Amino acid sequence: MGAVRYTRKARQDLIDIWRHIAAESPATADQCLDRIEARCKQLAAFPEIGRERRDIAPDARMLVVERWIAIYRVVEQGVQIVRIVDGARDLSRLALPQK
């Protein structure tokens, strides 16, 4: 089983999601992040569960978590979560950090 690692941008995405939701309810924001992180943690055991998204990057995959989408790469050590964005966002315009 590999590791699940988050890029700085993905961590910032989580902070931004939390802040947005916490403006209404900090408890709901905590629960939302817990669900996102729990779902992403499943990638350690099943790294190819997410759909390929070659329109974003040659090695990009996506995992849907409620209204959020985790964009990730399968890497030698496991999985690298690159971004976590709103599912309504145009993913083809998403700028991903380089490996």
N, CA, C and O atoms as a GROMACS GRO file, in nm:
protein
  396
    1MET      N    1   0.085  -0.118   0.000
    1MET     CA    2   0.000   0.000   0.000
    1MET      C    3   0.090   0.124   0.000
    1MET      O    4   0.182   0.135   0.081
    2GLY      N    5   0.062   0.215  -0.090
    2GLY     CA    6   0.140   0.338  -0.101
    2GLY      C    7   0.089   0.447  -0.008
    2GLY      O    8  -0.010   0.431   0.064
    3ALA      N    9   0.158   0.557  -0.013
    3ALA     CA   10   0.122   0.673   0.069
    3ALA      C   11   0.039   0.771  -0.013
    3ALA      O   12   0.048   0.775  -0.136
    4VAL      N   13  -0.041   0.849   0.056
    4VAL     CA   14  -0.115   0.959  -0.007
    4VAL      C   15  -0.052   1.088   0.042
    4VAL      O   16  -0.049   1.117   0.162
    5ARG      N   17   0.000   1.165  -0.053
    5ARG     CA   18   0.064   1.292  -0.020
    5ARG      C   19  -0.009   1.405  -0.091
    5ARG      O   20  -0.061   1.388  -0.201
    6TYR      N   21  -0.012   1.521  -0.027
    6TYR     CA   22  -0.078   1.639  -0.081
    6TYR      C   23   0.027   1.742  -0.121
    6TYR      O   24   0.123   1.766  -0.048
    7THR      N   25   0.008   1.804  -0.237
    7THR     CA   26   0.094   1.916  -0.274
    7THR      C   27   0.056   2.036  -0.187
    7THR      O   28  -0.049   2.036  -0.122
    8ARG      N   29   0.141   2.136  -0.186
    8ARG     CA   30   0.108   2.259  -0.112
    8ARG      C   31  -0.021   2.320  -0.163
    8ARG      O   32  -0.104   2.368  -0.085
    9LYS      N   33  -0.039   2.318  -0.294
    9LYS     CA   34  -0.160   2.376  -0.353
    9LYS      C   35  -0.284   2.299  -0.309
    9LYS      O   36  -0.388   2.359  -0.280
   10ALA      N   37  -0.275   2.167  -0.304
   10ALA     CA   38  -0.389   2.086  -0.258
   10ALA      C   39  -0.421   2.116  -0.112
   10ALA      O   40  -0.538   2.125  -0.074
   11ARG      N   41  -0.318   2.133  -0.029
   11ARG     CA   42  -0.340   2.169   0.111
   11ARG      C   43  -0.406   2.307   0.121
   11ARG      O   44  -0.496   2.328   0.203
   12GLN      N   45  -0.362   2.399   0.036
   12GLN     CA   46  -0.424   2.532   0.035
   12GLN      C   47  -0.569   2.523  -0.011
   12GLN      O   48  -0.655   2.593   0.041
   13ASP      N   49  -0.596   2.435  -0.108
   13ASP     CA   50  -0.734   2.414  -0.152
   13ASP      C   51  -0.820   2.369  -0.035
   13ASP      O   52  -0.932   2.417  -0.018
   14LEU      N   53  -0.769   2.276   0.046
   14LEU     CA   54  -0.845   2.229   0.162
   14LEU      C   55  -0.871   2.342   0.262
   14LEU      O   56  -0.981   2.353   0.316
   15ILE      N   57  -0.772   2.425   0.284
   15ILE     CA   58  -0.790   2.540   0.374
   15ILE      C   59  -0.896   2.634   0.319
   15ILE      O   60  -0.982   2.682   0.393
   16ASP      N   61  -0.890   2.660   0.189
   16ASP     CA   62  -0.988   2.750   0.126
   16ASP      C   63  -1.129   2.692   0.134
   16ASP      O   64  -1.224   2.766   0.161
   17ILE      N   65  -1.143   2.562   0.112
   17ILE     CA   66  -1.274   2.496   0.123
   17ILE      C   67  -1.325   2.510   0.266
   17ILE      O   68  -1.441   2.545   0.288
   18TRP      N   69  -1.237   2.482   0.364
   18TRP     CA   70  -1.278   2.491   0.504
   18TRP      C   71  -1.324   2.633   0.537
   18TRP      O   72  -1.430   2.650   0.598
   19ARG      N   73  -1.247   2.732   0.497
   19ARG     CA   74  -1.283   2.872   0.527
   19ARG      C   75  -1.418   2.910   0.466
   19ARG      O   76  -1.499   2.977   0.529
   20HIS      N   77  -1.440   2.866   0.344
   20HIS     CA   78  -1.565   2.898   0.275
   20HIS      C   79  -1.685   2.840   0.351
   20HIS      O   80  -1.784   2.909   0.374
   21ILE      N   81  -1.674   2.714   0.388
   21ILE     CA   82  -1.785   2.648   0.459
   21ILE      C   83  -1.795   2.698   0.603
   21ILE      O   84  -1.905   2.715   0.656
   22ALA      N   85  -1.681   2.722   0.666
   22ALA     CA   86  -1.679   2.764   0.807
   22ALA      C   87  -1.742   2.901   0.828
   22ALA      O   88  -1.782   2.934   0.940
   23ALA      N   89  -1.751   2.980   0.724
   23ALA     CA   90  -1.818   3.110   0.737
   23ALA      C   91  -1.962   3.090   0.783
   23ALA      O   92  -2.019   3.177   0.850
   24GLU      N   93  -2.021   2.978   0.746
   24GLU     CA   94  -2.157   2.944   0.789
   24GLU      C   95  -2.157   2.850   0.910
   24GLU      O   96  -2.238   2.864   1.002
   25SER      N   97  -2.064   2.752   0.908
   25SER     CA   98  -2.064   2.652   1.014
   25SER      C   99  -1.927   2.584   1.025
   25SER      O  100  -1.894   2.499   0.941
   26PRO      N  101  -1.849   2.619   1.125
   26PRO     CA  102  -1.719   2.553   1.142
   26PRO      C  103  -1.730   2.401   1.160
   26PRO      O  104  -1.645   2.327   1.110
   27ALA      N  105  -1.832   2.355   1.229
   27ALA     CA  106  -1.848   2.211   1.249
   27ALA      C  107  -1.873   2.140   1.116
   27ALA      O  108  -1.818   2.032   1.092
   28THR      N  109  -1.955   2.200   1.031
   28THR     CA  110  -1.980   2.143   0.899
   28THR      C  111  -1.853   2.143   0.815
   28THR      O  112  -1.828   2.048   0.741
   29ALA      N  113  -1.774   2.248   0.827
   29ALA     CA  114  -1.647   2.257   0.754
   29ALA      C  115  -1.553   2.145   0.799
   29ALA      O  116  -1.487   2.082   0.716
   30ASP      N  117  -1.545   2.121   0.928
   30ASP     CA  118  -1.461   2.012   0.980
   30ASP      C  119  -1.506   1.877   0.924
   30ASP      O  120  -1.424   1.796   0.881
   31GLN      N  121  -1.636   1.854   0.925
   31GLN     CA  122  -1.690   1.727   0.875
   31GLN      C  123  -1.664   1.710   0.726
   31GLN      O  124  -1.632   1.601   0.681
   32CYS      N  125  -1.676   1.818   0.651
   32CYS     CA  126  -1.652   1.813   0.507
   32CYS      C  127  -1.507   1.774   0.479
   32CYS      O  128  -1.481   1.686   0.398
   33LEU      N  129  -1.413   1.840   0.547
   33LEU     CA  130  -1.272   1.807   0.527
   33LEU      C  131  -1.240   1.664   0.570
   33LEU      O  132  -1.160   1.596   0.506
   34ASP      N  133  -1.303   1.619   0.676
   34ASP     CA  134  -1.283   1.480   0.720
   34ASP      C  135  -1.327   1.383   0.610
   34ASP      O  136  -1.259   1.284   0.584
   35ARG      N  137  -1.441   1.411   0.546
   35ARG     CA  138  -1.491   1.323   0.440
   35ARG      C  139  -1.399   1.327   0.318
   35ARG      O  140  -1.371   1.223   0.258
   36ILE      N  141  -1.353   1.446   0.281
   36ILE     CA  142  -1.262   1.457   0.166
   36ILE      C  143  -1.134   1.379   0.194
   36ILE      O  144  -1.089   1.301   0.110
   37GLU      N  145  -1.075   1.399   0.310
   37GLU     CA  146  -0.949   1.332   0.344
   37GLU      C  147  -0.967   1.180   0.356
   37GLU      O  148  -0.878   1.105   0.318
   38ALA      N  149  -1.080   1.136   0.410
   38ALA     CA  150  -1.106   0.992   0.422
   38ALA      C  151  -1.117   0.927   0.284
   38ALA      O  152  -1.064   0.819   0.260
   39ARG      N  153  -1.185   0.996   0.194
   39ARG     CA  154  -1.200   0.942   0.057
   39ARG      C  155  -1.066   0.940  -0.014
   39ARG      O  156  -1.033   0.842  -0.082
   40CYS      N  157  -0.988   1.045   0.001
   40CYS     CA  158  -0.855   1.049  -0.061
   40CYS      C  159  -0.764   0.941  -0.003
   40CYS      O  160  -0.680   0.886  -0.074
   41LYS      N  161  -0.780   0.911   0.124
   41LYS     CA  162  -0.699   0.807   0.189
   41LYS      C  163  -0.722   0.670   0.124
   41LYS      O  164  -0.632   0.586   0.125
   42GLN      N  165  -0.841   0.648   0.068
   42GLN     CA  166  -0.871   0.522   0.000
   42GLN      C  167  -0.780   0.500  -0.120
   42GLN      O  168  -0.759   0.387  -0.164
   43LEU      N  169  -0.726   0.609  -0.174
   43LEU     CA  170  -0.638   0.597  -0.290
   43LEU      C  171  -0.509   0.522  -0.258
   43LEU      O  172  -0.446   0.468  -0.349
   44ALA      N  173  -0.470   0.516  -0.132
   44ALA     CA  174  -0.350   0.441  -0.094
   44ALA      C  175  -0.366   0.294  -0.131
   44ALA      O  176  -0.271   0.231  -0.178
   45ALA      N  177  -0.484   0.240  -0.111
   45ALA     CA  178  -0.510   0.099  -0.142
   45ALA      C  179  -0.557   0.078  -0.285
   45ALA      O  180  -0.532  -0.027  -0.345
   46PHE      N  181  -0.625   0.178  -0.340
   46PHE     CA  182  -0.683   0.166  -0.475
   46PHE      C  183  -0.646   0.288  -0.559
   46PHE      O  184  -0.734   0.369  -0.589
   47PRO      N  185  -0.520   0.303  -0.597
   47PRO     CA  186  -0.476   0.426  -0.664
   47PRO      C  187  -0.539   0.451  -0.801
   47PRO      O  188  -0.544   0.565  -0.847
   48GLU      N  189  -0.586   0.348  -0.865
   48GLU     CA  190  -0.642   0.366  -0.999
   48GLU      C  191  -0.794   0.371  -0.999
   48GLU      O  192  -0.857   0.355  -1.104
   49ILE      N  193  -0.854   0.393  -0.882
   49ILE     CA  194  -1.000   0.398  -0.872
   49ILE      C  195  -1.057   0.520  -0.945
   49ILE      O  196  -1.170   0.516  -0.994
   50GLY      N  197  -0.981   0.627  -0.950
   50GLY     CA  198  -1.027   0.750  -1.014
   50GLY      C  199  -1.015   0.744  -1.166
   50GLY      O  200  -0.933   0.671  -1.221
   51ARG      N  201  -1.099   0.821  -1.231
   51ARG     CA  202  -1.101   0.826  -1.377
   51ARG      C  203  -0.981   0.903  -1.432
   51ARG      O  204  -0.941   1.004  -1.375
   52GLU      N  205  -0.925   0.854  -1.541
   52GLU     CA  206  -0.816   0.927  -1.607
   52GLU      C  207  -0.870   1.058  -1.664
   52GLU      O  208  -0.982   1.064  -1.712
   53ARG      N  209  -0.787   1.162  -1.657
   53ARG     CA  210  -0.823   1.294  -1.713
   53ARG      C  211  -0.705   1.347  -1.793
   53ARG      O  212  -0.639   1.442  -1.753
   54ARG      N  213  -0.680   1.285  -1.907
   54ARG     CA  214  -0.567   1.325  -1.992
   54ARG      C  215  -0.587   1.463  -2.052
   54ARG      O  216  -0.492   1.524  -2.101
   55ASP      N  217  -0.710   1.514  -2.048
   55ASP     CA  218  -0.734   1.650  -2.097
   55ASP      C  219  -0.674   1.754  -2.001
   55ASP      O  220  -0.651   1.868  -2.039
   56ILE      N  221  -0.650   1.712  -1.877
   56ILE     CA  222  -0.590   1.801  -1.777
   56ILE      C  223  -0.438   1.787  -1.782
   56ILE      O  224  -0.366   1.887  -1.789
   57ALA      N  225  -0.390   1.664  -1.777
   57ALA     CA  226  -0.247   1.633  -1.784
   57ALA      C  227  -0.236   1.485  -1.823
   57ALA      O  228  -0.327   1.407  -1.794
   58PRO      N  229  -0.126   1.446  -1.886
   58PRO     CA  230  -0.113   1.307  -1.931
   58PRO      C  231  -0.130   1.203  -1.820
   58PRO      O  232  -0.175   1.092  -1.846
   59ASP      N  233  -0.093   1.239  -1.698
   59ASP     CA  234  -0.099   1.144  -1.587
   59ASP      C  235  -0.205   1.178  -1.482
   59ASP      O  236  -0.205   1.122  -1.373
   60ALA      N  237  -0.295   1.269  -1.515
   60ALA     CA  238  -0.395   1.314  -1.417
   60ALA      C  239  -0.511   1.214  -1.405
   60ALA      O  240  -0.555   1.154  -1.503
   61ARG      N  241  -0.557   1.200  -1.284
   61ARG     CA  242  -0.677   1.121  -1.254
   61ARG      C  243  -0.763   1.206  -1.162
   61ARG      O  244  -0.714   1.300  -1.100
   62MET      N  245  -0.892   1.173  -1.154
   62MET     CA  246  -0.980   1.248  -1.066
   62MET      C  247  -1.064   1.155  -0.982
   62MET      O  248  -1.104   1.047  -1.025
   63LEU      N  249  -1.088   1.200  -0.860
   63LEU     CA  250  -1.172   1.127  -0.766
   63LEU      C  251  -1.280   1.222  -0.719
   63LEU      O  252  -1.251   1.330  -0.667
   64VAL      N  253  -1.405   1.183  -0.737
   64VAL     CA  254  -1.517   1.267  -0.696
   64VAL      C  255  -1.546   1.241  -0.548
   64VAL      O  256  -1.559   1.127  -0.504
   65VAL      N  257  -1.554   1.350  -0.473
   65VAL     CA  258  -1.586   1.345  -0.330
   65VAL      C  259  -1.698   1.445  -0.308
   65VAL      O  260  -1.673   1.564  -0.287
   66GLU      N  261  -1.822   1.396  -0.312
   66GLU     CA  262  -1.939   1.482  -0.302
   66GLU      C  263  -1.932   1.588  -0.412
   66GLU      O  264  -1.929   1.553  -0.530
   67ARG      N  265  -1.930   1.717  -0.376
   67ARG     CA  266  -1.926   1.821  -0.480
   67ARG      C  267  -1.784   1.860  -0.518
   67ARG      O  268  -1.764   1.948  -0.601
   68TRP      N  269  -1.686   1.795  -0.457
   68TRP     CA  270  -1.546   1.827  -0.478
   68TRP      C  271  -1.479   1.723  -0.566
   68TRP      O  272  -1.521   1.608  -0.572
   69ILE      N  273  -1.374   1.766  -0.634
   69ILE     CA  274  -1.296   1.674  -0.718
   69ILE      C  275  -1.150   1.683  -0.674
   69ILE      O  276  -1.091   1.790  -0.671
   70ALA      N  277  -1.095   1.568  -0.642
   70ALA     CA  278  -0.952   1.559  -0.611
   70ALA      C  279  -0.880   1.518  -0.739
   70ALA      O  280  -0.907   1.412  -0.796
   71ILE      N  281  -0.790   1.602  -0.783
   71ILE     CA  282  -0.706   1.572  -0.899
   71ILE      C  283  -0.576   1.515  -0.844
   71ILE      O  284  -0.512   1.575  -0.757
   72TYR      N  285  -0.537   1.399  -0.895
   72TYR     CA  286  -0.418   1.334  -0.840
   72TYR      C  287  -0.338   1.262  -0.948
   72TYR      O  288  -0.383   1.243  -1.061
   73ARG      N  289  -0.218   1.223  -0.907
   73ARG     CA  290  -0.129   1.144  -0.992
   73ARG      C  291  -0.089   1.018  -0.916
   73ARG      O  292  -0.069   1.022  -0.794
   74VAL      N  293  -0.078   0.908  -0.988
   74VAL     CA  294  -0.020   0.788  -0.930
   74VAL      C  295   0.131   0.801  -0.947
   74VAL      O  296   0.181   0.816  -1.059
   75VAL      N  297   0.202   0.794  -0.837
   75VAL     CA  298   0.348   0.808  -0.838
   75VAL      C  299   0.410   0.681  -0.778
   75VAL      O  300   0.339   0.596  -0.723
   76GLU      N  301   0.540   0.670  -0.789
   76GLU     CA  302   0.608   0.548  -0.743
   76GLU      C  303   0.579   0.516  -0.596
   76GLU      O  304   0.563   0.400  -0.561
   77GLN      N  305   0.572   0.617  -0.512
   77GLN     CA  306   0.551   0.596  -0.369
   77GLN      C  307   0.404   0.584  -0.330
   77GLN      O  308   0.374   0.556  -0.214
   78GLY      N  309   0.313   0.605  -0.423
   78GLY     CA  310   0.170   0.600  -0.393
   78GLY      C  311   0.092   0.696  -0.479
   78GLY      O  312   0.084   0.681  -0.600
   79VAL      N  313   0.033   0.796  -0.413
   79VAL     CA  314  -0.053   0.892  -0.482
   79VAL      C  315  -0.018   1.033  -0.437
   79VAL      O  316   0.009   1.057  -0.319
   80GLN      N  317  -0.018   1.125  -0.532
   80GLN     CA  318   0.004   1.266  -0.502
   80GLN      C  319  -0.124   1.342  -0.535
   80GLN      O  320  -0.164   1.350  -0.652
   81ILE      N  321  -0.189   1.398  -0.434
   81ILE     CA  322  -0.307   1.481  -0.455
   81ILE      C  323  -0.255   1.618  -0.498
   81ILE      O  324  -0.182   1.684  -0.425
   82VAL      N  325  -0.294   1.659  -0.618
   82VAL     CA  326  -0.241   1.781  -0.677
   82VAL      C  327  -0.331   1.901  -0.649
   82VAL      O  328  -0.282   2.009  -0.614
   83ARG      N  329  -0.461   1.883  -0.664
   83ARG     CA  330  -0.558   1.990  -0.639
   83ARG      C  331  -0.687   1.927  -0.587
   83ARG      O  332  -0.714   1.810  -0.610
   84ILE      N  333  -0.766   2.009  -0.516
   84ILE     CA  334  -0.901   1.971  -0.475
   84ILE      C  335  -0.988   2.091  -0.507
   84ILE      O  336  -0.973   2.198  -0.447
   85VAL      N  337  -1.079   2.073  -0.602
   85VAL     CA  338  -1.156   2.186  -0.654
   85VAL      C  339  -1.305   2.154  -0.657
   85VAL      O  340  -1.346   2.038  -0.646
   86ASP      N  341  -1.384   2.258  -0.672
   86ASP     CA  342  -1.528   2.245  -0.685
   86ASP      C  343  -1.560   2.171  -0.814
   86ASP      O  344  -1.501   2.199  -0.918
   87GLY      N  345  -1.651   2.077  -0.807
   87GLY     CA  346  -1.688   1.998  -0.924
   87GLY      C  347  -1.750   2.078  -1.036
   87GLY      O  348  -1.756   2.030  -1.149
   88ALA      N  349  -1.797   2.199  -1.008
   88ALA     CA  350  -1.855   2.283  -1.113
   88ALA      C  351  -1.748   2.354  -1.195
   88ALA      O  352  -1.779   2.415  -1.297
   89ARG      N  353  -1.626   2.348  -1.150
   89ARG     CA  354  -1.516   2.418  -1.218
   89ARG      C  355  -1.482   2.350  -1.351
   89ARG      O  356  -1.493   2.228  -1.364
   90ASP      N  357  -1.440   2.430  -1.447
   90ASP     CA  358  -1.395   2.378  -1.577
   90ASP      C  359  -1.256   2.319  -1.557
   90ASP      O  360  -1.157   2.392  -1.551
   91LEU      N  361  -1.248   2.188  -1.549
   91LEU     CA  362  -1.122   2.123  -1.518
   91LEU      C  363  -1.020   2.133  -1.631
   91LEU      O  364  -0.900   2.124  -1.607
   92SER      N  365  -1.067   2.151  -1.753
   92SER     CA  366  -0.973   2.161  -1.865
   92SER      C  367  -0.889   2.289  -1.856
   92SER      O  368  -0.785   2.299  -1.922
   93ARG      N  369  -0.933   2.385  -1.777
   93ARG     CA  370  -0.858   2.510  -1.759
   93ARG      C  371  -0.776   2.512  -1.631
   93ARG      O  372  -0.718   2.614  -1.595
   94LEU      N  373  -0.772   2.401  -1.565
   94LEU     CA  374  -0.702   2.391  -1.438
   94LEU      C  375  -0.551   2.382  -1.461
   94LEU      O  376  -0.504   2.294  -1.534
   95ALA      N  377  -0.477   2.470  -1.399
   95ALA     CA  378  -0.331   2.467  -1.409
   95ALA      C  379  -0.277   2.377  -1.298
   95ALA      O  380  -0.299   2.402  -1.179
   96LEU      N  381  -0.207   2.274  -1.337
   96LEU     CA  382  -0.152   2.181  -1.239
   96LEU      C  383  -0.004   2.208  -1.219
   96LEU      O  384   0.068   2.240  -1.313
   97PRO      N  385   0.041   2.195  -1.094
   97PRO     CA  386   0.185   2.209  -1.070
   97PRO      C  387   0.260   2.095  -1.140
   97PRO      O  388   0.206   1.986  -1.158
   98GLN      N  389   0.383   2.122  -1.178
   98GLN     CA  390   0.466   2.018  -1.239
   98GLN      C  391   0.502   1.914  -1.134
   98GLN      O  392   0.492   1.938  -1.014
   99LYS      N  393   0.544   1.798  -1.181
   99LYS     CA  394   0.584   1.690  -1.090
   99LYS      C  395   0.701   1.732  -1.005
   99LYS      O  396   0.748   1.653  -0.923
   0.00000   0.00000   0.00000
